[in-house]
Amino acid sequence: MAIATITAAFTCDLEKVWETVTSLENYAWRSDLSRIEILNNRQFVEYTKDGYATNFTITVEEPCKRWEFDMENSNMKGHWTGIFTEENDKTVIKFTEDVTAKKLFMKPFVKSYLEKQQREYVADLRKVLTL
C-alpha cells in the first residue's frame, strides 16, 4: 500500500475549482487523458493517452467540500479523497491517494508514481484555472 497526498492553493473561488475538478465532461485540460467514459451517475472510466483504462466509482460527493472515489485497473486498486476548503481568500485542495499495487514488482515504485501524477495534475489544474 502506498499513500500520497498533495496540497495546493489557488487564487480563484472554490466553486470554480470544484467544477473544474469534478466535471467528467470538461476534461480537455488534463494532459494525461484521451477521454472519459461516463457509465452512470456514480461510475466512469478514464483513458490515458495510450488508451489505458482505469475504472472509478464515486463514493462521497459533498459539493464544494469533499469528493471521493474508489479506483481500479489491471495494475492497482485504491481510493482517492479530495478535500476543498477556503483559506485566506484562496481555495485550497488536499488530494490523497491510497493505492495497492496488484503486481509485486510494482510495489516499490507506486508512491513515487502517484506523487508524479499528482504534481502533473496540479500543474494542469493551475494552468486551466488561470485562463
LOLO-884013 format. One record per atom (N, C-alpha, C): residue number from 0; residue in three letters; atom name; x, y, z. Coordinates in pm, 1 decimal. Layout:
<atoms>
+-----+------+------+----------+----------+----------+
| pos | code | site |        x |        y |        z |
+-----+------+------+----------+----------+----------+
| NUM |  ALA |   CA |        X |        Y |        Z |
...
+-----+------+------+----------+----------+----------+
</atoms>
This chain:
<atoms>
+-----+------+------+----------+----------+----------+
| pos | code | site |        x |        y |        z |
+-----+------+------+----------+----------+----------+
|   0 |  MET |    N |     83.2 |   -117.3 |      0.0 |
|   0 |  MET |   CA |      0.0 |      0.0 |      0.0 |
|   0 |  MET |    C |     88.0 |    124.1 |      0.0 |
|   1 |  ALA |    N |     47.7 |    222.5 |    -79.6 |
|   1 |  ALA |   CA |    119.2 |    349.9 |    -86.1 |
|   1 |  ALA |    C |     18.6 |    461.8 |    -70.5 |
|   2 |  ILE |    N |     57.0 |    563.6 |      6.8 |
|   2 |  ILE |   CA |    -28.6 |    680.0 |     25.8 |
|   2 |  ILE |    C |     48.6 |    802.7 |    -17.5 |
|   3 |  ALA |    N |    -16.1 |    883.8 |   -102.1 |
|   3 |  ALA |   CA |     44.8 |   1008.7 |   -147.4 |
|   3 |  ALA |    C |    -58.3 |   1120.0 |   -133.0 |
|   4 |  THR |    N |    -12.5 |   1234.0 |    -80.8 |
|   4 |  THR |   CA |   -100.1 |   1349.6 |    -60.2 |
|   4 |  THR |    C |    -35.2 |   1472.3 |   -121.3 |
|   5 |  ILE |    N |   -117.3 |   1554.8 |   -185.9 |
|   5 |  ILE |   CA |    -69.5 |   1682.4 |   -238.5 |
|   5 |  ILE |    C |   -167.7 |   1790.0 |   -195.7 |
|   6 |  THR |    N |   -113.3 |   1906.3 |   -160.0 |
|   6 |  THR |   CA |   -193.3 |   2021.7 |   -121.7 |
|   6 |  THR |    C |   -151.0 |   2138.2 |   -209.6 |
|   7 |  ALA |    N |   -249.5 |   2216.0 |   -253.9 |
|   7 |  ALA |   CA |   -219.7 |   2331.9 |   -338.0 |
|   7 |  ALA |    C |   -324.8 |   2438.9 |   -313.7 |
|   8 |  ALA |    N |   -286.1 |   2565.5 |   -334.5 |
|   8 |  ALA |   CA |   -376.9 |   2678.5 |   -317.3 |
|   8 |  ALA |    C |   -392.7 |   2751.2 |   -450.0 |
|   9 |  PHE |    N |   -514.8 |   2800.2 |   -474.3 |
|   9 |  PHE |   CA |   -548.0 |   2869.5 |   -599.0 |
|   9 |  PHE |    C |   -617.3 |   3000.9 |   -567.2 |
|  10 |  THR |    N |   -591.0 |   3102.3 |   -648.0 |
|  10 |  THR |   CA |   -648.8 |   3235.0 |   -625.4 |
|  10 |  THR |    C |   -779.8 |   3253.5 |   -701.6 |
|  11 |  CYS |    N |   -860.1 |   3150.6 |   -706.4 |
|  11 |  CYS |   CA |   -992.8 |   3163.1 |   -765.0 |
|  11 |  CYS |    C |  -1093.7 |   3101.9 |   -669.5 |
|  12 |  ASP |    N |  -1221.4 |   3127.3 |   -697.7 |
|  12 |  ASP |   CA |  -1321.1 |   3083.8 |   -599.9 |
|  12 |  ASP |    C |  -1336.5 |   2932.1 |   -595.8 |
|  13 |  LEU |    N |  -1381.0 |   2886.8 |   -482.7 |
|  13 |  LEU |   CA |  -1393.6 |   2743.9 |   -455.2 |
|  13 |  LEU |    C |  -1485.4 |   2675.1 |   -556.0 |
|  14 |  GLU |    N |  -1595.4 |   2739.5 |   -593.2 |
|  14 |  GLU |   CA |  -1689.4 |   2678.5 |   -687.2 |
|  14 |  GLU |    C |  -1623.6 |   2648.3 |   -821.5 |
|  15 |  LYS |    N |  -1538.2 |   2738.5 |   -867.4 |
|  15 |  LYS |   CA |  -1469.5 |   2716.9 |   -995.8 |
|  15 |  LYS |    C |  -1374.6 |   2597.6 |   -986.7 |
|  16 |  VAL |    N |  -1300.9 |   2587.6 |   -877.0 |
|  16 |  VAL |   CA |  -1209.2 |   2475.1 |   -858.9 |
|  16 |  VAL |    C |  -1289.0 |   2344.6 |   -852.8 |
|  17 |  TRP |    N |  -1395.4 |   2344.5 |   -773.2 |
|  17 |  TRP |   CA |  -1479.8 |   2225.2 |   -760.1 |
|  17 |  TRP |    C |  -1533.0 |   2181.6 |   -896.6 |
|  18 |  GLU |    N |  -1591.2 |   2274.2 |   -970.7 |
|  18 |  GLU |   CA |  -1649.8 |   2240.8 |  -1101.4 |
|  18 |  GLU |    C |  -1544.9 |   2186.9 |  -1197.7 |
|  19 |  THR |    N |  -1427.1 |   2244.9 |  -1195.5 |
|  19 |  THR |   CA |  -1320.5 |   2200.3 |  -1285.8 |
|  19 |  THR |    C |  -1276.5 |   2058.3 |  -1251.5 |
|  20 |  VAL |    N |  -1254.0 |   2031.6 |  -1124.5 |
|  20 |  VAL |   CA |  -1205.8 |   1900.2 |  -1081.5 |
|  20 |  VAL |    C |  -1310.9 |   1791.7 |  -1102.1 |
|  21 |  THR |    N |  -1435.0 |   1821.7 |  -1070.5 |
|  21 |  THR |   CA |  -1538.0 |   1717.2 |  -1070.2 |
|  21 |  THR |    C |  -1610.7 |   1699.8 |  -1203.6 |
|  22 |  SER |    N |  -1588.6 |   1788.6 |  -1299.4 |
|  22 |  SER |   CA |  -1656.6 |   1775.3 |  -1428.4 |
|  22 |  SER |    C |  -1601.3 |   1655.8 |  -1505.8 |
|  23 |  LEU |    N |  -1687.7 |   1564.9 |  -1541.0 |
|  23 |  LEU |   CA |  -1646.3 |   1449.0 |  -1620.8 |
|  23 |  LEU |    C |  -1662.5 |   1475.8 |  -1769.4 |
|  24 |  GLU |    N |  -1726.9 |   1585.9 |  -1804.1 |
|  24 |  GLU |   CA |  -1744.6 |   1622.4 |  -1944.7 |
|  24 |  GLU |    C |  -1633.2 |   1714.3 |  -1994.9 |
|  25 |  ASN |    N |  -1584.6 |   1802.9 |  -1908.5 |
|  25 |  ASN |   CA |  -1483.4 |   1901.3 |  -1947.7 |
|  25 |  ASN |    C |  -1346.7 |   1862.1 |  -1890.8 |
|  26 |  TYR |    N |  -1281.0 |   1771.1 |  -1959.3 |
|  26 |  TYR |   CA |  -1153.1 |   1717.6 |  -1910.7 |
|  26 |  TYR |    C |  -1036.8 |   1750.3 |  -2005.0 |
|  27 |  ALA |    N |  -1060.6 |   1828.9 |  -2108.6 |
|  27 |  ALA |   CA |   -956.1 |   1857.1 |  -2208.1 |
|  27 |  ALA |    C |   -831.1 |   1920.7 |  -2146.4 |
|  28 |  TRP |    N |   -844.5 |   1984.6 |  -2031.2 |
|  28 |  TRP |   CA |   -730.8 |   2046.7 |  -1964.3 |
|  28 |  TRP |    C |   -633.6 |   1944.8 |  -1906.3 |
|  29 |  ARG |    N |   -677.3 |   1821.1 |  -1893.2 |
|  29 |  ARG |   CA |   -592.3 |   1715.7 |  -1835.6 |
|  29 |  ARG |    C |   -497.1 |   1661.3 |  -1941.2 |
|  30 |  SER |    N |   -370.3 |   1678.3 |  -1920.4 |
|  30 |  SER |   CA |   -270.1 |   1637.0 |  -2019.3 |
|  30 |  SER |    C |   -250.7 |   1485.9 |  -2024.3 |
|  31 |  ASP |    N |   -302.1 |   1414.4 |  -1924.2 |
|  31 |  ASP |   CA |   -281.1 |   1269.7 |  -1917.0 |
|  31 |  ASP |    C |   -393.7 |   1188.5 |  -1981.1 |
|  32 |  LEU |    N |   -506.0 |   1252.1 |  -2015.2 |
|  32 |  LEU |   CA |   -622.5 |   1176.6 |  -2061.5 |
|  32 |  LEU |    C |   -653.8 |   1195.9 |  -2208.9 |
|  33 |  SER |    N |   -705.8 |   1087.9 |  -2269.4 |
|  33 |  SER |   CA |   -759.1 |   1099.0 |  -2404.3 |
|  33 |  SER |    C |   -910.5 |   1112.4 |  -2401.3 |
|  34 |  ARG |    N |   -973.8 |   1049.1 |  -2300.1 |
|  34 |  ARG |   CA |  -1119.5 |   1060.5 |  -2288.0 |
|  34 |  ARG |    C |  -1166.9 |   1006.3 |  -2154.1 |
|  35 |  ILE |    N |  -1292.3 |   1040.2 |  -2121.7 |
|  35 |  ILE |   CA |  -1361.2 |    986.4 |  -2005.1 |
|  35 |  ILE |    C |  -1494.6 |    931.3 |  -2054.4 |
|  36 |  GLU |    N |  -1522.1 |    809.2 |  -2015.9 |
|  36 |  GLU |   CA |  -1649.1 |    745.3 |  -2049.1 |
|  36 |  GLU |    C |  -1734.5 |    742.8 |  -1922.3 |
|  37 |  ILE |    N |  -1849.7 |    808.4 |  -1926.8 |
|  37 |  ILE |   CA |  -1940.3 |    811.9 |  -1812.7 |
|  37 |  ILE |    C |  -2034.3 |    692.8 |  -1824.4 |
|  38 |  LEU |    N |  -2032.3 |    605.5 |  -1724.4 |
|  38 |  LEU |   CA |  -2116.0 |    485.9 |  -1725.8 |
|  38 |  LEU |    C |  -2252.4 |    513.4 |  -1663.0 |
|  39 |  ASN |    N |  -2254.7 |    586.8 |  -1551.9 |
|  39 |  ASN |   CA |  -2377.6 |    628.0 |  -1484.4 |
|  39 |  ASN |    C |  -2340.7 |    742.5 |  -1391.0 |
|  40 |  ASN |    N |  -2431.7 |    781.7 |  -1301.1 |
|  40 |  ASN |   CA |  -2402.6 |    898.2 |  -1216.9 |
|  40 |  ASN |    C |  -2300.3 |    870.6 |  -1106.6 |
|  41 |  ARG |    N |  -2253.9 |    748.2 |  -1092.5 |
|  41 |  ARG |   CA |  -2153.7 |    713.6 |   -991.3 |
|  41 |  ARG |    C |  -2029.2 |    645.9 |  -1048.1 |
|  42 |  GLN |    N |  -2032.4 |    605.0 |  -1174.7 |
|  42 |  GLN |   CA |  -1918.9 |    531.1 |  -1230.6 |
|  42 |  GLN |    C |  -1872.8 |    592.5 |  -1362.8 |
|  43 |  PHE |    N |  -1739.9 |    593.8 |  -1379.8 |
|  43 |  PHE |   CA |  -1681.5 |    642.8 |  -1504.2 |
|  43 |  PHE |    C |  -1548.2 |    572.8 |  -1527.3 |
|  44 |  VAL |    N |  -1500.1 |    582.8 |  -1650.6 |
|  44 |  VAL |   CA |  -1372.4 |    522.3 |  -1689.2 |
|  44 |  VAL |    C |  -1286.4 |    631.2 |  -1751.5 |
|  45 |  GLU |    N |  -1164.4 |    646.0 |  -1701.3 |
|  45 |  GLU |   CA |  -1068.6 |    737.7 |  -1761.2 |
|  45 |  GLU |    C |   -972.2 |    658.1 |  -1848.0 |
|  46 |  TYR |    N |   -940.4 |    714.6 |  -1966.4 |
|  46 |  TYR |   CA |   -847.2 |    652.1 |  -2058.9 |
|  46 |  TYR |    C |   -726.9 |    744.1 |  -2076.4 |
|  47 |  THR |    N |   -607.1 |    689.2 |  -2056.6 |
|  47 |  THR |   CA |   -485.0 |    766.9 |  -2076.9 |
|  47 |  THR |    C |   -466.0 |    792.9 |  -2225.0 |
|  48 |  LYS |    N |   -366.9 |    872.5 |  -2257.9 |
|  48 |  LYS |   CA |   -334.1 |    899.8 |  -2398.2 |
|  48 |  LYS |    C |   -297.1 |    770.7 |  -2471.6 |
|  49 |  ASP |    N |   -248.4 |    670.8 |  -2398.3 |
|  49 |  ASP |   CA |   -213.3 |    540.8 |  -2456.9 |
|  49 |  ASP |    C |   -331.2 |    444.0 |  -2459.4 |
|  50 |  GLY |    N |   -448.7 |    488.0 |  -2411.2 |
|  50 |  GLY |   CA |   -567.1 |    403.8 |  -2413.1 |
|  50 |  GLY |    C |   -583.6 |    314.1 |  -2291.6 |
|  51 |  TYR |    N |   -500.6 |    332.6 |  -2189.0 |
|  51 |  TYR |   CA |   -508.8 |    250.2 |  -2068.2 |
|  51 |  TYR |    C |   -627.1 |    295.5 |  -1983.1 |
|  52 |  ALA |    N |   -714.7 |    204.1 |  -1945.7 |
|  52 |  ALA |   CA |   -838.9 |    237.1 |  -1874.7 |
|  52 |  ALA |    C |   -826.9 |    217.2 |  -1724.3 |
|  53 |  THR |    N |   -885.0 |    311.2 |  -1648.9 |
|  53 |  THR |   CA |   -899.7 |    299.2 |  -1504.6 |
|  53 |  THR |    C |  -1045.7 |    324.1 |  -1471.2 |
|  54 |  ASN |    N |  -1103.9 |    233.3 |  -1392.6 |
|  54 |  ASN |   CA |  -1244.2 |    242.5 |  -1352.2 |
|  54 |  ASN |    C |  -1256.4 |    316.5 |  -1219.9 |
|  55 |  PHE |    N |  -1358.4 |    402.4 |  -1211.2 |
|  55 |  PHE |   CA |  -1382.2 |    483.5 |  -1092.1 |
|  55 |  PHE |    C |  -1526.1 |    467.6 |  -1046.5 |
|  56 |  THR |    N |  -1544.4 |    461.5 |   -915.0 |
|  56 |  THR |   CA |  -1677.4 |    461.2 |   -854.8 |
|  56 |  THR |    C |  -1679.9 |    569.3 |   -747.3 |
|  57 |  ILE |    N |  -1763.2 |    670.2 |   -767.2 |
|  57 |  ILE |   CA |  -1774.7 |    780.0 |   -671.1 |
|  57 |  ILE |    C |  -1840.8 |    726.5 |   -544.5 |
|  58 |  THR |    N |  -1777.5 |    752.1 |   -430.0 |
|  58 |  THR |   CA |  -1829.0 |    703.1 |   -302.1 |
|  58 |  THR |    C |  -1879.5 |    814.5 |   -212.0 |
|  59 |  VAL |    N |  -1826.8 |    935.9 |   -227.8 |
|  59 |  VAL |   CA |  -1870.0 |   1051.3 |   -148.6 |
|  59 |  VAL |    C |  -1870.3 |   1173.3 |   -239.5 |
|  60 |  GLU |    N |  -1979.1 |   1250.8 |   -231.2 |
|  60 |  GLU |   CA |  -1985.1 |   1376.3 |   -305.5 |
|  60 |  GLU |    C |  -2057.9 |   1479.4 |   -221.2 |
|  61 |  GLU |    N |  -1979.6 |   1567.8 |   -159.2 |
|  61 |  GLU |   CA |  -2030.9 |   1679.8 |    -81.8 |
|  61 |  GLU |    C |  -1987.9 |   1804.9 |   -156.4 |
|  62 |  PRO |    N |  -2077.5 |   1864.7 |   -236.3 |
|  62 |  PRO |   CA |  -2039.8 |   1976.4 |   -322.7 |
|  62 |  PRO |    C |  -1956.7 |   2083.3 |   -253.5 |
|  63 |  CYS |    N |  -1848.3 |   2118.0 |   -320.5 |
|  63 |  CYS |   CA |  -1753.3 |   2220.7 |   -276.3 |
|  63 |  CYS |    C |  -1684.5 |   2187.9 |   -144.8 |
|  64 |  LYS |    N |  -1689.0 |   2061.6 |   -103.6 |
|  64 |  LYS |   CA |  -1622.4 |   2020.3 |     20.7 |
|  64 |  LYS |    C |  -1538.7 |   1894.0 |      3.2 |
|  65 |  ARG |    N |  -1601.6 |   1788.4 |    -48.5 |
|  65 |  ARG |   CA |  -1534.2 |   1658.1 |    -48.9 |
|  65 |  ARG |    C |  -1583.1 |   1575.2 |   -166.8 |
|  66 |  TRP |    N |  -1487.2 |   1509.5 |   -232.7 |
|  66 |  TRP |   CA |  -1517.9 |   1417.9 |   -342.0 |
|  66 |  TRP |    C |  -1427.8 |   1296.7 |   -323.4 |
|  67 |  GLU |    N |  -1486.5 |   1177.1 |   -323.0 |
|  67 |  GLU |   CA |  -1407.6 |   1055.3 |   -304.6 |
|  67 |  GLU |    C |  -1451.4 |    950.0 |   -404.3 |
|  68 |  PHE |    N |  -1356.6 |    866.5 |   -441.1 |
|  68 |  PHE |   CA |  -1391.2 |    753.4 |   -526.6 |
|  68 |  PHE |    C |  -1294.3 |    638.7 |   -508.9 |
|  69 |  ASP |    N |  -1344.7 |    519.7 |   -539.2 |
|  69 |  ASP |   CA |  -1260.6 |    401.4 |   -549.3 |
|  69 |  ASP |    C |  -1213.0 |    393.4 |   -693.5 |
|  70 |  MET |    N |  -1094.1 |    340.9 |   -712.9 |
|  70 |  MET |   CA |  -1038.7 |    329.5 |   -848.2 |
|  70 |  MET |    C |   -968.7 |    195.9 |   -862.5 |
|  71 |  GLU |    N |   -971.2 |    145.1 |   -987.3 |
|  71 |  GLU |   CA |   -907.6 |     16.1 |  -1011.4 |
|  71 |  GLU |    C |   -875.3 |      1.0 |  -1159.1 |
|  72 |  ASN |    N |   -758.4 |    -57.2 |  -1183.2 |
|  72 |  ASN |   CA |   -720.6 |   -100.7 |  -1317.9 |
|  72 |  ASN |    C |   -639.1 |   -229.6 |  -1302.1 |
|  73 |  SER |    N |   -579.0 |   -275.4 |  -1407.8 |
|  73 |  SER |   CA |   -508.5 |   -404.1 |  -1400.0 |
|  73 |  SER |    C |   -381.6 |   -398.4 |  -1315.2 |
|  74 |  ASN |    N |   -331.9 |   -277.0 |  -1285.7 |
|  74 |  ASN |   CA |   -209.7 |   -262.7 |  -1207.3 |
|  74 |  ASN |    C |   -230.6 |   -226.5 |  -1061.1 |
|  75 |  MET |    N |   -345.0 |   -163.4 |  -1029.7 |
|  75 |  MET |   CA |   -363.5 |   -115.0 |   -892.9 |
|  75 |  MET |    C |   -510.7 |   -108.8 |   -855.7 |
|  76 |  LYS |    N |   -531.0 |    -92.4 |   -724.6 |
|  76 |  LYS |   CA |   -663.7 |    -72.5 |   -668.9 |
|  76 |  LYS |    C |   -646.4 |     26.4 |   -555.1 |
|  77 |  GLY |    N |   -740.8 |    121.9 |   -541.1 |
|  77 |  GLY |   CA |   -723.5 |    217.6 |   -433.4 |
|  77 |  GLY |    C |   -840.1 |    311.1 |   -415.1 |
|  78 |  HIS |    N |   -813.0 |    415.4 |   -337.4 |
|  78 |  HIS |   CA |   -914.7 |    514.0 |   -301.9 |
|  78 |  HIS |    C |   -853.2 |    653.1 |   -311.6 |
|  79 |  TRP |    N |   -931.2 |    748.1 |   -362.6 |
|  79 |  TRP |   CA |   -888.8 |    886.6 |   -378.0 |
|  79 |  TRP |    C |   -982.8 |    974.1 |   -296.8 |
|  80 |  THR |    N |   -927.1 |   1069.5 |   -223.3 |
|  80 |  THR |   CA |  -1005.8 |   1164.9 |   -145.9 |
|  80 |  THR |    C |   -961.6 |   1305.7 |   -181.5 |
|  81 |  GLY |    N |  -1057.8 |   1389.9 |   -215.3 |
|  81 |  GLY |   CA |  -1031.0 |   1530.5 |   -243.1 |
|  81 |  GLY |    C |  -1104.8 |   1617.7 |   -143.7 |
|  82 |  ILE |    N |  -1030.9 |   1704.1 |    -74.2 |
|  82 |  ILE |   CA |  -1088.0 |   1796.9 |     23.0 |
|  82 |  ILE |    C |  -1068.6 |   1938.1 |    -32.8 |
|  83 |  PHE |    N |  -1175.5 |   2017.6 |    -30.9 |
|  83 |  PHE |   CA |  -1176.4 |   2152.7 |    -84.7 |
|  83 |  PHE |    C |  -1212.9 |   2249.6 |     27.3 |
|  84 |  THR |    N |  -1127.7 |   2350.0 |     53.5 |
|  84 |  THR |   CA |  -1154.7 |   2448.1 |    158.8 |
|  84 |  THR |    C |  -1117.2 |   2587.8 |    110.4 |
|  85 |  GLU |    N |  -1164.0 |   2687.6 |    183.4 |
|  85 |  GLU |   CA |  -1125.8 |   2826.4 |    157.9 |
|  85 |  GLU |    C |  -1041.5 |   2874.4 |    275.2 |
|  86 |  GLU |    N |   -926.4 |   2933.2 |    242.8 |
|  86 |  GLU |   CA |   -836.5 |   2986.0 |    345.7 |
|  86 |  GLU |    C |   -772.2 |   3113.3 |    294.6 |
|  87 |  ASN |    N |   -789.8 |   3222.0 |    367.5 |
|  87 |  ASN |   CA |   -725.2 |   3349.8 |    333.5 |
|  87 |  ASN |    C |   -749.5 |   3389.9 |    187.8 |
|  88 |  ASP |    N |   -875.1 |   3391.2 |    146.3 |
|  88 |  ASP |   CA |   -914.3 |   3431.2 |     10.4 |
|  88 |  ASP |    C |   -858.2 |   3340.5 |    -98.5 |
|  89 |  LYS |    N |   -822.8 |   3219.4 |    -63.2 |
|  89 |  LYS |   CA |   -775.1 |   3121.9 |   -161.2 |
|  89 |  LYS |    C |   -853.1 |   2993.1 |   -144.5 |
|  90 |  THR |    N |   -856.5 |   2916.3 |   -252.6 |
|  90 |  THR |   CA |   -913.8 |   2782.6 |   -246.2 |
|  90 |  THR |    C |   -798.9 |   2684.7 |   -229.1 |
|  91 |  VAL |    N |   -810.8 |   2599.2 |   -129.5 |
|  91 |  VAL |   CA |   -706.3 |   2501.2 |   -100.2 |
|  91 |  VAL |    C |   -762.2 |   2361.5 |   -127.9 |
|  92 |  ILE |    N |   -684.0 |   2284.3 |   -200.8 |
|  92 |  ILE |   CA |   -719.7 |   2144.8 |   -225.8 |
|  92 |  ILE |    C |   -620.4 |   2055.3 |   -153.7 |
|  93 |  LYS |    N |   -672.0 |   1943.3 |   -107.4 |
|  93 |  LYS |   CA |   -585.9 |   1840.8 |    -48.6 |
|  93 |  LYS |    C |   -634.4 |   1708.4 |   -105.5 |
|  94 |  PHE |    N |   -553.1 |   1648.9 |   -190.8 |
|  94 |  PHE |   CA |   -587.9 |   1524.5 |   -257.9 |
|  94 |  PHE |    C |   -499.0 |   1412.5 |   -205.7 |
|  95 |  THR |    N |   -562.5 |   1303.5 |   -163.2 |
|  95 |  THR |   CA |   -490.0 |   1188.8 |   -109.7 |
|  95 |  THR |    C |   -528.6 |   1063.5 |   -186.1 |
|  96 |  GLU |    N |   -428.2 |    988.0 |   -226.9 |
|  96 |  GLU |   CA |   -449.6 |    860.0 |   -292.5 |
|  96 |  GLU |    C |   -389.5 |    750.5 |   -205.2 |
|  97 |  ASP |    N |   -466.1 |    645.6 |   -185.9 |
|  97 |  ASP |   CA |   -423.8 |    529.3 |   -108.9 |
|  97 |  ASP |    C |   -436.6 |    410.5 |   -203.3 |
|  98 |  VAL |    N |   -323.5 |    359.6 |   -251.3 |
|  98 |  VAL |   CA |   -322.8 |    262.3 |   -360.2 |
|  98 |  VAL |    C |   -242.6 |    138.0 |   -322.9 |
|  99 |  THR |    N |   -293.1 |     25.6 |   -367.4 |
|  99 |  THR |   CA |   -222.5 |   -101.1 |   -353.6 |
|  99 |  THR |    C |   -191.0 |   -153.8 |   -493.1 |
| 100 |  ALA |    N |    -63.8 |   -183.6 |   -517.4 |
| 100 |  ALA |   CA |    -23.0 |   -241.0 |   -645.7 |
| 100 |  ALA |    C |    -69.0 |   -385.5 |   -652.9 |
| 101 |  LYS |    N |   -115.3 |   -425.9 |   -769.1 |
| 101 |  LYS |   CA |   -158.9 |   -564.3 |   -788.2 |
| 101 |  LYS |    C |    -43.5 |   -655.8 |   -828.8 |
| 102 |  LYS |    N |     64.1 |   -594.4 |   -877.3 |
| 102 |  LYS |   CA |    178.9 |   -671.7 |   -923.3 |
| 102 |  LYS |    C |    296.9 |   -644.5 |   -830.1 |
| 103 |  LEU |    N |    355.5 |   -750.9 |   -780.9 |
| 103 |  LEU |   CA |    461.8 |   -741.9 |   -681.8 |
| 103 |  LEU |    C |    576.7 |   -651.1 |   -725.4 |
| 104 |  PHE |    N |    619.5 |   -661.6 |   -851.1 |
| 104 |  PHE |   CA |    734.0 |   -583.1 |   -896.8 |
| 104 |  PHE |    C |    704.8 |   -433.2 |   -899.1 |
| 105 |  MET |    N |    578.5 |   -393.5 |   -894.7 |
| 105 |  MET |   CA |    541.8 |   -251.8 |   -899.7 |
| 105 |  MET |    C |    541.0 |   -185.6 |   -762.2 |
| 106 |  LYS |    N |    533.2 |   -263.7 |   -657.6 |
| 106 |  LYS |   CA |    516.4 |   -208.9 |   -522.7 |
| 106 |  LYS |    C |    621.1 |   -103.5 |   -484.7 |
| 107 |  PRO |    N |    749.6 |   -122.6 |   -516.7 |
| 107 |  PRO |   CA |    847.3 |    -20.6 |   -476.6 |
| 107 |  PRO |    C |    831.3 |    113.6 |   -549.4 |
| 108 |  PHE |    N |    759.4 |    114.6 |   -661.5 |
| 108 |  PHE |   CA |    750.8 |    234.6 |   -744.0 |
| 108 |  PHE |    C |    618.7 |    308.6 |   -731.6 |
| 109 |  VAL |    N |    522.3 |    252.0 |   -661.3 |
| 109 |  VAL |   CA |    387.1 |    308.3 |   -658.9 |
| 109 |  VAL |    C |    384.3 |    448.8 |   -599.9 |
| 110 |  LYS |    N |    446.6 |    469.8 |   -485.5 |
| 110 |  LYS |   CA |    440.8 |    601.5 |   -420.6 |
| 110 |  LYS |    C |    502.5 |    710.2 |   -507.8 |
| 111 |  SER |    N |    617.7 |    685.7 |   -564.9 |
| 111 |  SER |   CA |    679.9 |    788.6 |   -649.2 |
| 111 |  SER |    C |    597.2 |    814.1 |   -775.3 |
| 112 |  TYR |    N |    534.7 |    710.1 |   -829.3 |
| 112 |  TYR |   CA |    446.4 |    727.0 |   -945.3 |
| 112 |  TYR |    C |    325.3 |    813.1 |   -908.4 |
| 113 |  LEU |    N |    263.7 |    785.6 |   -794.3 |
| 113 |  LEU |   CA |    148.6 |    864.7 |   -750.0 |
| 113 |  LEU |    C |    186.4 |   1011.0 |   -730.9 |
| 114 |  GLU |    N |    299.7 |   1035.1 |   -668.1 |
| 114 |  GLU |   CA |    344.7 |   1172.8 |   -644.3 |
| 114 |  GLU |    C |    368.6 |   1246.4 |   -775.5 |
| 115 |  LYS |    N |    426.5 |   1178.5 |   -873.0 |
| 115 |  LYS |   CA |    448.3 |   1238.7 |  -1005.0 |
| 115 |  LYS |    C |    315.4 |   1271.9 |  -1071.5 |
| 116 |  GLN |    N |    220.3 |   1179.3 |  -1066.5 |
| 116 |  GLN |   CA |     87.8 |   1201.5 |  -1125.5 |
| 116 |  GLN |    C |     17.5 |   1318.7 |  -1057.5 |
| 117 |  GLN |    N |     29.1 |   1326.7 |   -925.2 |
| 117 |  GLN |   CA |    -34.4 |   1436.0 |   -852.5 |
| 117 |  GLN |    C |     25.1 |   1571.1 |   -890.9 |
| 118 |  ARG |    N |    157.4 |   1578.0 |   -904.7 |
| 118 |  ARG |   CA |    222.2 |   1703.7 |   -944.8 |
| 118 |  ARG |    C |    175.7 |   1746.4 |  -1083.3 |
| 119 |  GLU |    N |    166.3 |   1651.7 |  -1176.1 |
| 119 |  GLU |   CA |    120.1 |   1683.4 |  -1311.1 |
| 119 |  GLU |    C |    -25.0 |   1730.3 |  -1310.1 |
| 120 |  TYR |    N |   -108.0 |   1665.0 |  -1231.2 |
| 120 |  TYR |   CA |   -249.8 |   1702.3 |  -1221.7 |
| 120 |  TYR |    C |   -262.7 |   1845.3 |  -1169.9 |
| 121 |  VAL |    N |   -192.1 |   1878.9 |  -1062.8 |
| 121 |  VAL |   CA |   -199.8 |   2013.3 |  -1005.5 |
| 121 |  VAL |    C |   -145.0 |   2116.6 |  -1104.0 |
| 122 |  ALA |    N |    -40.3 |   2084.4 |  -1176.3 |
| 122 |  ALA |   CA |     13.0 |   2177.0 |  -1277.4 |
| 122 |  ALA |    C |    -91.2 |   2202.3 |  -1386.6 |
| 123 |  ASP |    N |   -156.1 |   2097.1 |  -1433.4 |
| 123 |  ASP |   CA |   -262.3 |   2112.1 |  -1533.4 |
| 123 |  ASP |    C |   -378.1 |   2194.6 |  -1477.9 |
| 124 |  LEU |    N |   -415.3 |   2168.4 |  -1353.9 |
| 124 |  LEU |   CA |   -525.8 |   2240.7 |  -1291.0 |
| 124 |  LEU |    C |   -490.4 |   2388.5 |  -1276.5 |
| 125 |  ARG |    N |   -368.6 |   2416.0 |  -1236.7 |
| 125 |  ARG |   CA |   -324.8 |   2554.5 |  -1221.0 |
| 125 |  ARG |    C |   -332.7 |   2628.7 |  -1355.0 |
| 126 |  LYS |    N |   -293.2 |   2561.4 |  -1463.7 |
| 126 |  LYS |   CA |   -299.3 |   2623.2 |  -1597.2 |
| 126 |  LYS |    C |   -441.5 |   2657.0 |  -1636.6 |
| 127 |  VAL |    N |   -533.5 |   2562.8 |  -1620.4 |
| 127 |  VAL |   CA |   -671.1 |   2586.1 |  -1664.0 |
| 127 |  VAL |    C |   -740.6 |   2691.2 |  -1577.7 |
| 128 |  LEU |    N |   -706.8 |   2698.8 |  -1450.8 |
| 128 |  LEU |   CA |   -771.6 |   2794.8 |  -1363.2 |
| 128 |  LEU |    C |   -721.7 |   2937.5 |  -1383.1 |
| 129 |  THR |    N |   -609.3 |   2954.0 |  -1450.7 |
| 129 |  THR |   CA |   -556.9 |   3088.5 |  -1475.6 |
| 129 |  THR |    C |   -594.2 |   3140.7 |  -1613.9 |
| 130 |  LEU |    N |   -670.9 |   3063.2 |  -1688.7 |
| 130 |  LEU |   CA |   -715.0 |   3108.4 |  -1822.0 |
| 130 |  LEU |    C |   -821.4 |   3214.1 |  -1811.3 |
+-----+------+------+----------+----------+----------+
</atoms>
